Amino acid sequence: MELKEKLIASFMAFENLVDVDSPVHDVRSEAIKEFETQGFPSRRDEAWKYTSLNSILKHDYSVFPKSENHIDYNDIKKYFIHDIDTYKIVFIDGKYSSHLSETTHDGVDICLMSSALSKPKYRPVIENYFNKVATKDGLTSLNTAFSQEGAYIHIPKNKSVAKPIQIVHFSTGNEAALMLQPRNLIVVDENSHVQIIERHQSLTENPVLTNTVTEIFADKRAIVDYYKIQNDNENASLIDSTFINQKQESCATVHTFSFGGKLTRNNLSFYQHGERIDSTLKGTTIIGNKQHVDHNTLVHHIEPNCESHQDYKGIFDDNATGVFNGKVLVDRLAQKTNAFQANNNILIGDKASINTKPQLEIFADDVKCSHGCTIGQLDESAMFYMRSRGIPEKEAKALLMYAFSNNVLSSVKIPEIKQRITNIIAKKLGVNIGFDL
């Protein structure tokens, strides 16, 4: 049985596990019909022209893990950022782990999607926000149909969360092949501020496919600072779809660091509903072997006097493949828009490749919009200069690549994350600066 048919057949069993009186019951039912119609994307779809899912859809994935699995904290502690105090929401094979999580909080709703979807106290937020900004494509609809577990975060008005929140998903490998579908809902009310760190980590060489959807709502003057650390092993694949709805004078920033995984697809969409909004999308990709990373971004400028900044760097070695498909859409009413988009790439391996397509669609006449991309190799003059100063060729190459990729880190607001990512980059490039992950 193909995966699509298996998932459709499994939906009825899933419905027997969840509350059919839930306010999202009808949403799930409509979503599975949408997935049945659309199925998985293929290269016939323009947005997936350079990314094929065939190699990861061939496995016989377990849709429901057979049992709860226990992980010893000492086996996974290296994946957490310990230099700062954080709230932690930890999932093991798609199920919440209470003994690894730390969600004690003051005046902030940090709980499970399963609780939010079933308990009456959360119903107003669920009815107002759940599945309201996510698109209805096949993969997102599939996640919506099976939405049960993930992180639910609601920051009330005028609240600055005291500590960053870490959302970490572990897969144990107790299944021969496992498919996970986390669903996150993050609502940040007026004048509030939150920092979130997200990671998906497989602890095995068994195939894992994660299809995750995150909806973020930033109200007036809210600040959302989001970090995605993607450094999984090379048998794990991730399809990450994040949708952000911003209101007047809000600021939302997403940093995506893609270093591991077999196939990674990041769909990141911003929708600006208000004036004086700032949207920032930055990413660093460093991959080799036969890894594949695809960044697909959208910033939709709907109202005037807003800004957006996109800056993606990529380094590709061996047979690695990169894709960047970024769109800035400026509506007719969105005058005084200031939008910047850049995608810069270095190919190290002779068989490495990058497909890049920066796009501007502008229907307003009083805007400042720019886009551009570069694809090349290391600067030979800089190499010559460093070699003439006695730096060996290998170290000179590594230092140049380090400087190139490290540029994105300038806007990271949490020093401990900046240090962690800096050292992951250094390790990937073979520069020893004394940190291990």
N, C-alpha and C positions, 0 to 999 in steps of 0.2 A: 504494500500500500504506500502510495506517495505521501509525502509529509502533509500536503494540503488536505487530502482526503482524511488522513489520520486526525488532523486538528479539527476538521468539521465534525467528524464522528465523535470526537472526544468532548465536544461542547455540551452535549446533553448530560454526560457524566459530570462535567464541571458544574452545570446548573444544579445538579442534585446535591452538590457540596456547599452551595452558597444559598443565601436567603433570597428566595424568589420575590419576596415582598420588599426587597431593597429598592430605593428610589432609582437605582441605575439598572434595574432588571431589563426594562425596555431598551435602554441604551445598549446593553450587551447584546440583546437579541438582534437589534438593527445592525450592530457592528459585525456580527458573524455573517449576516447576509451580505454585507458589503465586502467582507473578505472572500466569501464564496464567489462573488461576482468578479472581483479584481484579482484575487490570488496574489502570489508573490511577484514582485517586479522583475522584468527581464531587460535585456539590452535593447529591446524594441522601444522601451520607454526612454524618452530623451534624457530625463534626469538620471537614468541608470545606464547610459550609453557605454560608459567605461568600467562599469562594475557588474560582474556576473556573480550571482549567488549559487550557481549550479554546484560548485565544489563543496559548499557547506550545507546544502539542502539534501544531499544524498544519504546522510546518516539517519539511522532509525532512532530518533530522539525519544527519550522518555518525557512525556508532557507533565506527568505528576510523579514527583519523587516517591519512592515506595515507603520510605520511613524517615523520621527525623534523624539527623546526623549530628553528632557531638564533635566539636573541635576543641582541642586544648589551646588555651590562650597563648602558651609559649610557642606554639607552631605558627601563629599568625601575627604576633605582636609587631614584627618588622614592617607589616603593611600599614600600620597606623602611624600617624604623626604624633609623637609623644612629647615633642618639645613645647607644645602648647596644650592647655586644658581645653577639652572639647566635649560636647555632647556626642554620643555615638549611637547610631541605629545600624545594627548588624543583622544580616540575613545569611542563613546557611542553606544552600540548595533551594532558595526561594522562600524559606520559612524564617520567621523572626527568632533571633537568639537572645533571650532575656539575660542570660548570664554573661554575654559579651557586650551587651548594650548598656549605655548610661544615658538615660533620658530624663533624669530628674531636672525640673526646670521651674522657673518662677514667672507665671503669667504668660507662658508661651505654650501653645498646643503642639507638642511633638508626639505623634503616636503612629499607629499602623493604618494603612489604607483599609485593611479589613475591618478595623474598628470604626473608622470614619464612614465606611460605606454601609455599616449595619446599625450604628447607634443613633438614636433620634437627636441627641445633642449636637451632632455634626451635620445634620440634614440640611440646614440653611446654607452652609458653605458648599456642601456637595451639590446641591441643586443649582447654586449660582455659578459654580466654577468648574465642576468636573466635566471634562470633554467639551468645553466651550471654546477652546482655542486650538486644540489639536486638529489636524487635517483628517480627512476621511479616506486617505490612501489605504492600500491593502495591508501593509505592515502595521500601521497605526491602528487600523480597525481591528486587526487580529489581537493586538495588545488590549484594546478596549474590551473586546469580547471576553477575554480571559482575565480582566482586571480584578485582582483580589488583594494582592499584597504589594507593599512598597512603603514609602515614607509619606506621611501626611504632616505638613508643617504649616501652621497658621500663626503669623506674628500679628498681634493686635495693634491697634493704633498707638502711635507715639512710643514705640518700644524698640530699643536697641538691644539685640540679643547679646548677652554678656560674653558668650563663647561661640566659636565656630561650631558647626554641626557636621559631623562626618557620617556619610551614608556609605556603607561597605557591603558588597555582595560577594560571598565566597561560594565556590562550588567544590565539593569534596572529591568527586570522581567515583563515588559509590555506584553511580549509574554508568553503564557503558557509554552512553551519550545522553546529554541532558539539554533540554530547552527551557530557558527561564524568561519570564515576561513581567518584570517589575513595573509598577505604575506609581509615579510620584506626583503629588499635588502640593504646590507651595504657594501660599497666599500671604502676601506682605502688605499689611494695611498702611494707611496714610502716615507719613513721617516716620516709618519704621526702617530698621536696618538689620540685615542678616548676612552671614558668610557661611557658605556651604562647600564641603569637599566631598566629591563622589568618586568611588572606585569599584571596579568589578575585577575580582581576582580568582582565577582557577588554581586549585591546589593539586592538580593532576594533569596528566597528559591526555586524558580522555577528551573527546570532542565536546565542546560546550558552545551553544548558541544562545546569546542573550538579545532579546528584542525588547528594549526598554523605552518607555515614553514618560516624559516629564512635562508637566504644565506649570508655568510660573506666572503669577499675577502680581505686578508691582503697581500699587496705588499711588496717589499723588505724593510726590516728594519722597517716595520710598527708595531705598538703596539695596540692591541685590548684587552680591559678589560671589560668583560661582566658579568652582575649579573642578575640572574633570581630569583625573590622572589615569591614563590608559597604558598600562605596562604589563599586560597579561602574557601568559605563555603562548607559544605559536600554534596551539591546537584549539585556542579559544577565539570565537568570533563575536563581534558586538555590533548591533545596529541600534544606535542611540538617537532618538528623536526628541528634541527639546523645543518647546514652543513658549514664547515669552510675550505677554500682553502688558504693555506699559501705559500708564496714565500720566497726566500732566506733571512735568518737572521731575519725573523719576529717573533713576540712573541704574542701568543693568549692565553688568560686565560678566562675560563668560570666557574663561581661559581653558583651552583644550590641549592637553599634552599627550600625544600619541606616540608611544614607543614600542608597544608589544601587541601581540594578537596576530592571528592568521589573516582575518579580514575585519576591518573596522570601517563602519559607515556612520558619519556624524551628520545628522540633519538638524540644523539650528536655524530657527525662524523667529524674527522679532517683528512685532506689530506695534506701531507707535500711535496711540490714541490720545492725543493731547499735545500741547505746545511745550517747548523747552525741555524736550526729552533727550537723554544721552544713551546711546546703545554702543557697547564696545564688544567686539569679537576678536579674540587673538588665539593663535595656535602655533604649536611647534610639533613637527613630525620628524622623527629620526628612525628609519627602519632599514632592514636589509633582508637577506635570504629571499624568500618569495612572499614576503608580507605585502599587504595591500591596505592602504588607508585612503578614504574618500571623504572629503569635507564638502558638504552641500549647504550653502548658507543663503538666507534671505533676510533683508531688512526692508520692511515696507513703511515708507514715510507717508503718513496719511494726512497729517496736519502741519502747519507752518512752524518755522523757527526751531527745528530739531537737528540733532547731529547723530552721525554714526561713524564708527571707526573700525575697519577690518584690517588685520595684519596677520598673515599666515606665512610661516617659514617651513621649508621642507628640505631634508637631506636624505637621499635615497642611494643605497648601496646594493651590490649584488644584483638579484633579479627583482628587486622591490618595485612596486608600482604605486604612484600617488595620483590622486584626482582632486582638483579644486574646481568647484562650480559655484561661484558666488554671484548673487544678484542683489542689486540695489534698485528698488522700485519707488519712484517719486510720483505721487499723485498730483493732479492738477492744482489742488488747493494747498499743497505742501510747499509754499513759497519760502524763501530764505533757508532752505535746507542746506546743510553742510555735510557731505558724505564722502568718505575716503575709503578706498579699498586697495589692498596690495597683496600679492602672492609672489614670494621669491623662493626659488628652488635651486638646489645644487645636486647634480648627478655625479656620484662617485663611481659606481659600477658601470661597466660598459653596456650591461643589459638592463640597467635601471631605466625607468621611464616615468614621466609625469604628464598628465593631461590636464590642462588648466584653461578655464573659461570664465574670466571675470566679465560681468554684464552690468550695464546701466540701462534702465528704462525710465526716461524722464519726461513727464508731461507738464511740468511747471517751467516757467521761463526765467525765474530769478533765484538761481541755485548755484552752489559751488560743489561740483561732483567730480571726482577723479577716480580712475582705476588703472591698474597696470599689473603686469606680471613679468618675471624674469626667470629664465632657465639657463643655467650655465654650469661651469666648473669653477674650481678655486682660482683666485686671482694669482696669475703667474708672477707678476711683479712683487706682490706681497710675499709670495713663496721665496723668490730670489732674495728679497731683503732679509728675511728671517734666516735663510740658509747662510747668507753672507755674514750673519752675526753669530754663527756657530751652532744654530739650532738644527738638530737632525731632521731629515725630511718627514719622517713619521710624526714626530712631535709638532713640527711646523704645520702640517696638514690638520692635525687634531686641534691645534690652537685656533687656526683660522675658522674651522667649522664650529668650534665652541663659541667664538665671538659672534659668528653669523646667527646661530640658533639662540644664543643667550639674550638677544635683543628683545625678544617678546617678554622676557621676565621683568622688564622695567616697570610695568604697570601692576605687577602682583603686589597686593597690599598686605599680605601676611608674610612677614620675614621668614618664618619657619618653612612655609611652603616654597618660598623662593630658594631657600637653602637646599631643601630636599630635591626640587626639580633641577637646580643647578648641578647637583652632584650626580643625579641620574643621567643628565646630559653628558657630564664629564666621563662617566663610566661607559656610556654607549660609544663615545668617541675615543676611548682609550687614554684619557687624561687622568692621571692619578692625583686627586686632591683630598684623599683621606676619608672618604665616606662610603659606606657600603649599603647596598639595598639588594 
